[in-house]
Amino acid sequence: MPKLKTRKSIAKRMKITKSGKVKRGKPGSRHYKAGKDADTRRNLRGTEICVGKVAKKMKQAIAPGR
């Protein structure tokens, strides 16, 4: 059976941490910030951890051999 390929589009957007969690940036934080209130802009800072079935699928897409 051939080797499974990494989904590069997902690998560029997400990262697997050392403990195995999937880390990603929050959506909606690139532009149009003037239209958002301060609370929303503050909540868009930093990264987020994916959970549940989404995290499992993303981890499989990023590192298919593991």
Gaussian input, Z-matrix of N, CA and C with variables (Angstrom, degrees):
# hf/3-21g

backbone

0 1
 N
 C     1     B1
 C     2     B2     1     A1
 N     3     B3     2     A2     1     D1
 C     4     B4     3     A3     2     D2
 C     5     B5     4     A4     3     D3
 N     6     B6     5     A5     4     D4
 C     7     B7     6     A6     5     D5
 C     8     B8     7     A7     6     D6
 N     9     B9     8     A8     7     D7
 C    10    B10     9     A9     8     D8
 C    11    B11    10    A10     9     D9
 N    12    B12    11    A11    10    D10
 C    13    B13    12    A12    11    D11
 C    14    B14    13    A13    12    D12
 N    15    B15    14    A14    13    D13
 C    16    B16    15    A15    14    D14
 C    17    B17    16    A16    15    D15
 N    18    B18    17    A17    16    D16
 C    19    B19    18    A18    17    D17
 C    20    B20    19    A19    18    D18
 N    21    B21    20    A20    19    D19
 C    22    B22    21    A21    20    D20
 C    23    B23    22    A22    21    D21
 N    24    B24    23    A23    22    D22
 C    25    B25    24    A24    23    D23
 C    26    B26    25    A25    24    D24
 N    27    B27    26    A26    25    D25
 C    28    B28    27    A27    26    D26
 C    29    B29    28    A28    27    D27
 N    30    B30    29    A29    28    D28
 C    31    B31    30    A30    29    D29
 C    32    B32    31    A31    30    D30
 N    33    B33    32    A32    31    D31
 C    34    B34    33    A33    32    D32
 C    35    B35    34    A34    33    D33
 N    36    B36    35    A35    34    D34
 C    37    B37    36    A36    35    D35
 C    38    B38    37    A37    36    D36
 N    39    B39    38    A38    37    D37
 C    40    B40    39    A39    38    D38
 C    41    B41    40    A40    39    D39
 N    42    B42    41    A41    40    D40
 C    43    B43    42    A42    41    D41
 C    44    B44    43    A43    42    D42
 N    45    B45    44    A44    43    D43
 C    46    B46    45    A45    44    D44
 C    47    B47    46    A46    45    D45
 N    48    B48    47    A47    46    D46
 C    49    B49    48    A48    47    D47
 C    50    B50    49    A49    48    D48
 N    51    B51    50    A50    49    D49
 C    52    B52    51    A51    50    D50
 C    53    B53    52    A52    51    D51
 N    54    B54    53    A53    52    D52
 C    55    B55    54    A54    53    D53
 C    56    B56    55    A55    54    D54
 N    57    B57    56    A56    55    D55
 C    58    B58    57    A57    56    D56
 C    59    B59    58    A58    57    D57
 N    60    B60    59    A59    58    D58
 C    61    B61    60    A60    59    D59
 C    62    B62    61    A61    60    D60
 N    63    B63    62    A62    61    D61
 C    64    B64    63    A63    62    D62
 C    65    B65    64    A64    63    D63
 N    66    B66    65    A65    64    D64
 C    67    B67    66    A66    65    D65
 C    68    B68    67    A67    66    D66
 N    69    B69    68    A68    67    D67
 C    70    B70    69    A69    68    D68
 C    71    B71    70    A70    69    D69
 N    72    B72    71    A71    70    D70
 C    73    B73    72    A72    71    D71
 C    74    B74    73    A73    72    D72
 N    75    B75    74    A74    73    D73
 C    76    B76    75    A75    74    D74
 C    77    B77    76    A76    75    D75
 N    78    B78    77    A77    76    D76
 C    79    B79    78    A78    77    D77
 C    80    B80    79    A79    78    D78
 N    81    B81    80    A80    79    D79
 C    82    B82    81    A81    80    D80
 C    83    B83    82    A82    81    D81
 N    84    B84    83    A83    82    D82
 C    85    B85    84    A84    83    D83
 C    86    B86    85    A85    84    D84
 N    87    B87    86    A86    85    D85
 C    88    B88    87    A87    86    D86
 C    89    B89    88    A88    87    D87
 N    90    B90    89    A89    88    D88
 C    91    B91    90    A90    89    D89
 C    92    B92    91    A91    90    D90
 N    93    B93    92    A92    91    D91
 C    94    B94    93    A93    92    D92
 C    95    B95    94    A94    93    D93
 N    96    B96    95    A95    94    D94
 C    97    B97    96    A96    95    D95
 C    98    B98    97    A97    96    D96
 N    99    B99    98    A98    97    D97
 C   100   B100    99    A99    98    D98
 C   101   B101   100   A100    99    D99
 N   102   B102   101   A101   100   D100
 C   103   B103   102   A102   101   D101
 C   104   B104   103   A103   102   D102
 N   105   B105   104   A104   103   D103
 C   106   B106   105   A105   104   D104
 C   107   B107   106   A106   105   D105
 N   108   B108   107   A107   106   D106
 C   109   B109   108   A108   107   D107
 C   110   B110   109   A109   108   D108
 N   111   B111   110   A110   109   D109
 C   112   B112   111   A111   110   D110
 C   113   B113   112   A112   111   D111
 N   114   B114   113   A113   112   D112
 C   115   B115   114   A114   113   D113
 C   116   B116   115   A115   114   D114
 N   117   B117   116   A116   115   D115
 C   118   B118   117   A117   116   D116
 C   119   B119   118   A118   117   D117
 N   120   B120   119   A119   118   D118
 C   121   B121   120   A120   119   D119
 C   122   B122   121   A121   120   D120
 N   123   B123   122   A122   121   D121
 C   124   B124   123   A123   122   D122
 C   125   B125   124   A124   123   D123
 N   126   B126   125   A125   124   D124
 C   127   B127   126   A126   125   D125
 C   128   B128   127   A127   126   D126
 N   129   B129   128   A128   127   D127
 C   130   B130   129   A129   128   D128
 C   131   B131   130   A130   129   D129
 N   132   B132   131   A131   130   D130
 C   133   B133   132   A132   131   D131
 C   134   B134   133   A133   132   D132
 N   135   B135   134   A134   133   D133
 C   136   B136   135   A135   134   D134
 C   137   B137   136   A136   135   D135
 N   138   B138   137   A137   136   D136
 C   139   B139   138   A138   137   D137
 C   140   B140   139   A139   138   D138
 N   141   B141   140   A140   139   D139
 C   142   B142   141   A141   140   D140
 C   143   B143   142   A142   141   D141
 N   144   B144   143   A143   142   D142
 C   145   B145   144   A144   143   D143
 C   146   B146   145   A145   144   D144
 N   147   B147   146   A146   145   D145
 C   148   B148   147   A147   146   D146
 C   149   B149   148   A148   147   D147
 N   150   B150   149   A149   148   D148
 C   151   B151   150   A150   149   D149
 C   152   B152   151   A151   150   D150
 N   153   B153   152   A152   151   D151
 C   154   B154   153   A153   152   D152
 C   155   B155   154   A154   153   D153
 N   156   B156   155   A155   154   D154
 C   157   B157   156   A156   155   D155
 C   158   B158   157   A157   156   D156
 N   159   B159   158   A158   157   D157
 C   160   B160   159   A159   158   D158
 C   161   B161   160   A160   159   D159
 N   162   B162   161   A161   160   D160
 C   163   B163   162   A162   161   D161
 C   164   B164   163   A163   162   D162
 N   165   B165   164   A164   163   D163
 C   166   B166   165   A165   164   D164
 C   167   B167   166   A166   165   D165
 N   168   B168   167   A167   166   D166
 C   169   B169   168   A168   167   D167
 C   170   B170   169   A169   168   D168
 N   171   B171   170   A170   169   D169
 C   172   B172   171   A171   170   D170
 C   173   B173   172   A172   171   D171
 N   174   B174   173   A173   172   D172
 C   175   B175   174   A174   173   D173
 C   176   B176   175   A175   174   D174
 N   177   B177   176   A176   175   D175
 C   178   B178   177   A177   176   D176
 C   179   B179   178   A178   177   D177
 N   180   B180   179   A179   178   D178
 C   181   B181   180   A180   179   D179
 C   182   B182   181   A181   180   D180
 N   183   B183   182   A182   181   D181
 C   184   B184   183   A183   182   D182
 C   185   B185   184   A184   183   D183
 N   186   B186   185   A185   184   D184
 C   187   B187   186   A186   185   D185
 C   188   B188   187   A187   186   D186
 N   189   B189   188   A188   187   D187
 C   190   B190   189   A189   188   D188
 C   191   B191   190   A190   189   D189
 N   192   B192   191   A191   190   D190
 C   193   B193   192   A192   191   D191
 C   194   B194   193   A193   192   D192
 N   195   B195   194   A194   193   D193
 C   196   B196   195   A195   194   D194
 C   197   B197   196   A196   195   D195

   B1=1.4618
   B2=1.5334
   B3=1.3354
   B4=1.4680
   B5=1.5287
   B6=1.3237
   B7=1.4592
   B8=1.5213
   B9=1.3141
   B10=1.4641
   B11=1.5172
   B12=1.3175
   B13=1.4637
   B14=1.5208
   B15=1.3308
   B16=1.4570
   B17=1.5159
   B18=1.3365
   B19=1.4655
   B20=1.5191
   B21=1.3216
   B22=1.4587
   B23=1.5248
   B24=1.3371
   B25=1.4642
   B26=1.5297
   B27=1.3258
   B28=1.4721
   B29=1.5278
   B30=1.3277
   B31=1.4683
   B32=1.5223
   B33=1.3473
   B34=1.4594
   B35=1.5276
   B36=1.3114
   B37=1.4620
   B38=1.5216
   B39=1.3234
   B40=1.4578
   B41=1.5120
   B42=1.3330
   B43=1.4572
   B44=1.5231
   B45=1.3314
   B46=1.4608
   B47=1.5149
   B48=1.3367
   B49=1.4565
   B50=1.5273
   B51=1.3210
   B52=1.4637
   B53=1.5309
   B54=1.3234
   B55=1.4607
   B56=1.5278
   B57=1.3547
   B58=1.4615
   B59=1.5161
   B60=1.3393
   B61=1.4620
   B62=1.5260
   B63=1.3377
   B64=1.4672
   B65=1.5222
   B66=1.3432
   B67=1.4522
   B68=1.5239
   B69=1.3461
   B70=1.4570
   B71=1.5183
   B72=1.3346
   B73=1.4553
   B74=1.5150
   B75=1.2966
   B76=1.4616
   B77=1.5273
   B78=1.3319
   B79=1.4619
   B80=1.5233
   B81=1.3210
   B82=1.4612
   B83=1.5099
   B84=1.3286
   B85=1.4622
   B86=1.5276
   B87=1.3155
   B88=1.4677
   B89=1.5325
   B90=1.3239
   B91=1.4671
   B92=1.5246
   B93=1.3312
   B94=1.4734
   B95=1.5250
   B96=1.3162
   B97=1.4665
   B98=1.5186
   B99=1.3282
   B100=1.4644
   B101=1.5239
   B102=1.3234
   B103=1.4596
   B104=1.5147
   B105=1.3229
   B106=1.4693
   B107=1.5239
   B108=1.3177
   B109=1.4608
   B110=1.5339
   B111=1.3197
   B112=1.4637
   B113=1.5247
   B114=1.3326
   B115=1.4673
   B116=1.5265
   B117=1.3113
   B118=1.4645
   B119=1.5207
   B120=1.3274
   B121=1.4639
   B122=1.5226
   B123=1.3064
   B124=1.4652
   B125=1.5285
   B126=1.3200
   B127=1.4619
   B128=1.5259
   B129=1.3274
   B130=1.4623
   B131=1.5192
   B132=1.3263
   B133=1.4609
   B134=1.5199
   B135=1.3154
   B136=1.4578
   B137=1.5166
   B138=1.3142
   B139=1.4595
   B140=1.5149
   B141=1.3280
   B142=1.4477
   B143=1.5279
   B144=1.3059
   B145=1.4605
   B146=1.5254
   B147=1.3383
   B148=1.4619
   B149=1.5292
   B150=1.3245
   B151=1.4599
   B152=1.5247
   B153=1.3170
   B154=1.4542
   B155=1.5189
   B156=1.3337
   B157=1.4579
   B158=1.5210
   B159=1.3340
   B160=1.4690
   B161=1.5236
   B162=1.3290
   B163=1.4593
   B164=1.5226
   B165=1.3099
   B166=1.4552
   B167=1.5270
   B168=1.3298
   B169=1.4594
   B170=1.5288
   B171=1.3349
   B172=1.4593
   B173=1.5292
   B174=1.3182
   B175=1.4621
   B176=1.5316
   B177=1.3252
   B178=1.4586
   B179=1.5278
   B180=1.3420
   B181=1.4544
   B182=1.5330
   B183=1.3358
   B184=1.4702
   B185=1.5319
   B186=1.3275
   B187=1.4657
   B188=1.5291
   B189=1.3376
   B190=1.4647
   B191=1.5177
   B192=1.3193
   B193=1.4521
   B194=1.5072
   B195=1.3382
   B196=1.4737
   B197=1.4970
   A1=109.08
   A2=117.68
   A3=119.12
   A4=112.03
   A5=114.23
   A6=119.78
   A7=110.05
   A8=116.87
   A9=121.43
   A10=109.44
   A11=115.84
   A12=120.11
   A13=111.45
   A14=115.31
   A15=122.46
   A16=108.97
   A17=117.11
   A18=121.06
   A19=107.55
   A20=116.71
   A21=121.58
   A22=112.96
   A23=117.52
   A24=119.80
   A25=110.98
   A26=116.51
   A27=120.61
   A28=110.10
   A29=116.53
   A30=120.81
   A31=111.81
   A32=117.47
   A33=120.37
   A34=111.79
   A35=117.26
   A36=121.35
   A37=113.24
   A38=117.72
   A39=121.51
   A40=110.62
   A41=115.16
   A42=121.22
   A43=108.51
   A44=115.94
   A45=120.25
   A46=107.84
   A47=116.29
   A48=120.63
   A49=109.86
   A50=116.30
   A51=120.97
   A52=111.37
   A53=116.70
   A54=120.25
   A55=112.57
   A56=117.43
   A57=120.10
   A58=115.44
   A59=117.46
   A60=119.84
   A61=109.74
   A62=116.14
   A63=120.78
   A64=108.37
   A65=115.32
   A66=122.13
   A67=108.99
   A68=116.91
   A69=120.44
   A70=110.26
   A71=115.91
   A72=121.25
   A73=110.37
   A74=117.01
   A75=120.43
   A76=110.45
   A77=117.33
   A78=119.68
   A79=111.59
   A80=115.66
   A81=120.47
   A82=114.21
   A83=117.44
   A84=119.38
   A85=113.39
   A86=118.45
   A87=121.16
   A88=112.48
   A89=116.63
   A90=119.05
   A91=109.09
   A92=116.82
   A93=123.99
   A94=111.24
   A95=117.34
   A96=120.09
   A97=112.41
   A98=116.75
   A99=118.98
   A100=111.18
   A101=117.19
   A102=121.31
   A103=114.18
   A104=116.72
   A105=120.53
   A106=109.41
   A107=116.33
   A108=118.58
   A109=109.84
   A110=116.39
   A111=122.39
   A112=112.17
   A113=116.92
   A114=119.65
   A115=111.00
   A116=115.50
   A117=120.11
   A118=110.76
   A119=117.21
   A120=120.59
   A121=110.86
   A122=117.21
   A123=121.21
   A124=110.01
   A125=117.15
   A126=120.68
   A127=113.04
   A128=116.91
   A129=120.74
   A130=112.98
   A131=117.80
   A132=120.82
   A133=110.90
   A134=115.74
   A135=120.57
   A136=113.76
   A137=115.60
   A138=121.78
   A139=110.41
   A140=114.65
   A141=122.49
   A142=108.55
   A143=116.86
   A144=121.80
   A145=108.47
   A146=116.38
   A147=121.01
   A148=108.76
   A149=116.66
   A150=120.81
   A151=110.30
   A152=115.69
   A153=122.17
   A154=114.41
   A155=114.38
   A156=120.51
   A157=112.25
   A158=116.32
   A159=120.46
   A160=109.48
   A161=116.70
   A162=121.03
   A163=110.88
   A164=116.52
   A165=120.63
   A166=111.28
   A167=116.79
   A168=121.26
   A169=111.27
   A170=116.43
   A171=120.06
   A172=111.03
   A173=116.59
   A174=120.89
   A175=110.58
   A176=116.57
   A177=121.21
   A178=110.82
   A179=117.23
   A180=121.09
   A181=111.61
   A182=116.32
   A183=120.33
   A184=110.68
   A185=116.62
   A186=121.16
   A187=109.02
   A188=118.05
   A189=120.06
   A190=114.82
   A191=119.12
   A192=121.01
   A193=114.93
   A194=117.65
   A195=120.64
   A196=111.89
   D1=136.65
   D2=-178.90
   D3=-71.40
   D4=161.89
   D5=178.78
   D6=-66.48
   D7=146.22
   D8=177.02
   D9=-81.80
   D10=139.48
   D11=-177.48
   D12=-91.47
   D13=148.85
   D14=176.10
   D15=-77.68
   D16=139.07
   D17=173.64
   D18=-79.23
   D19=100.06
   D20=-172.73
   D21=-63.78
   D22=-34.59
   D23=-179.65
   D24=-63.58
   D25=-35.97
   D26=178.61
   D27=-78.12
   D28=-39.39
   D29=-178.31
   D30=-62.85
   D31=-30.34
   D32=178.89
   D33=-73.93
   D34=-25.46
   D35=-175.28
   D36=-97.42
   D37=-22.19
   D38=-175.17
   D39=-128.82
   D40=160.28
   D41=-178.57
   D42=-139.07
   D43=142.00
   D44=175.27
   D45=-93.60
   D46=125.50
   D47=-179.22
   D48=-76.24
   D49=173.06
   D50=-178.36
   D51=-63.17
   D52=-33.12
   D53=179.77
   D54=-83.37
   D55=-1.94
   D56=175.15
   D57=98.13
   D58=5.10
   D59=178.02
   D60=-83.60
   D61=157.59
   D62=179.64
   D63=-102.67
   D64=122.05
   D65=-176.82
   D66=-108.50
   D67=138.50
   D68=179.81
   D69=-145.79
   D70=160.95
   D71=175.13
   D72=-78.99
   D73=156.26
   D74=-179.22
   D75=-82.41
   D76=138.44
   D77=179.94
   D78=-74.27
   D79=150.99
   D80=177.12
   D81=88.69
   D82=13.81
   D83=-175.43
   D84=-108.11
   D85=10.43
   D86=-175.40
   D87=-86.77
   D88=-51.63
   D89=-176.38
   D90=-148.47
   D91=-178.25
   D92=-174.17
   D93=61.63
   D94=36.99
   D95=-178.49
   D96=-78.54
   D97=-22.08
   D98=-179.23
   D99=-66.28
   D100=-27.32
   D101=-179.63
   D102=-82.71
   D103=-6.37
   D104=-179.50
   D105=-101.18
   D106=149.01
   D107=179.17
   D108=-79.58
   D109=169.60
   D110=-172.74
   D111=-61.78
   D112=-37.82
   D113=179.93
   D114=-62.57
   D115=-43.87
   D116=179.97
   D117=-64.00
   D118=-44.71
   D119=179.78
   D120=-62.54
   D121=-38.56
   D122=179.63
   D123=-66.84
   D124=-39.48
   D125=179.90
   D126=-70.26
   D127=-20.17
   D128=179.39
   D129=-81.09
   D130=-8.86
   D131=178.87
   D132=-69.59
   D133=154.88
   D134=172.44
   D135=76.29
   D136=-160.91
   D137=-176.81
   D138=-122.20
   D139=174.03
   D140=-176.92
   D141=-133.64
   D142=151.82
   D143=176.29
   D144=-100.09
   D145=128.07
   D146=176.16
   D147=-75.03
   D148=144.85
   D149=-179.43
   D150=-131.46
   D151=160.60
   D152=172.40
   D153=73.95
   D154=-147.11
   D155=-176.51
   D156=-65.75
   D157=-31.90
   D158=179.09
   D159=-61.29
   D160=-46.14
   D161=-179.38
   D162=-62.74
   D163=-40.25
   D164=-179.29
   D165=-63.94
   D166=-43.06
   D167=179.40
   D168=-67.25
   D169=-40.81
   D170=-179.77
   D171=-66.39
   D172=-40.75
   D173=179.07
   D174=-62.93
   D175=-39.11
   D176=178.23
   D177=-66.94
   D178=-35.22
   D179=-179.10
   D180=-74.17
   D181=-34.27
   D182=-178.06
   D183=-78.58
   D184=-46.94
   D185=-177.86
   D186=-126.18
   D187=78.88
   D188=-173.14
   D189=-67.16
   D190=-24.17
   D191=-177.84
   D192=-79.68
   D193=-16.73
   D194=-174.63
   D195=-86.66

